[in-house]
């Protein structure tokens, strides 16, 4: 239970463990926080490294969160990740925060400068999710609305995220992915993808050269917090009828300026 009623007064009070004095509802928030900071699913033991609860308690609380639909087990049943209910809450809070208007203004400025669709995408279980988006005024465009989820390995924003991971985290995440050849340019061989991620890490941006869809290209730059942890990617994409590699790279300075502004807002 998240809380229990006082039998005499009817007041809602938090259940508190007599040893650690951490309220049960706070413990559950700490579990969700630990999962939100990890790029890959975690076992209860791994989650508990940052919380320090008794083994029985961490397993019980994780099971409660699973039962309530806030977290979900992986296919092996050993590791946990945020479930749609928690992700929906996170997106709602993201849209409602006090920086939302300033964030939207930055995206609109980048879209105006590039004259292409601009989006903000963050990593979630299974791929990059579009958190916000400003459409181009061109008639011919690719429709990927807010809430859309795209793969890590064949998108500019996803490859930005993969390139930000330490080797151990990257290996663990890639081991869970199914590589589907979306186009003839999709990276499906691990050594080729590793080489691409190394280039991205060195140059500080990623390109999607018709890797997700034929006829669509994109450029993305990473957004980091003050501790240099990956927060999201700022991306710009459009059809090959208007864009090629040279034109995408011509937008790089504008994209980087936008990413810096978003980072200052803690997006």
Secondary structure, DSSP 8 states (H G I E B T S, - for coil): --EEE-TTT--EEE-B-TTT--BHHHHHHHHHHHHHH-SS-B-HHHHHTTT---HHHHHHHHHHHHHTTSEEE-TTSS-EEE-HHHHHHHHHHHHHSTTHHHHHHHHHHHHHHHTSEEEEEEEETTEEEEEEEE--S-SS-----TT-EE-STTSHHHHHHHHHS-HHHHHHHHTT------STT---SHHHHHHHHHHHHHHT-EEEESSSSTTEEEEEEEEE-TT--EEEEEEEEEETTT--HHHHHHTHHHHHHHHHHHHHTT-
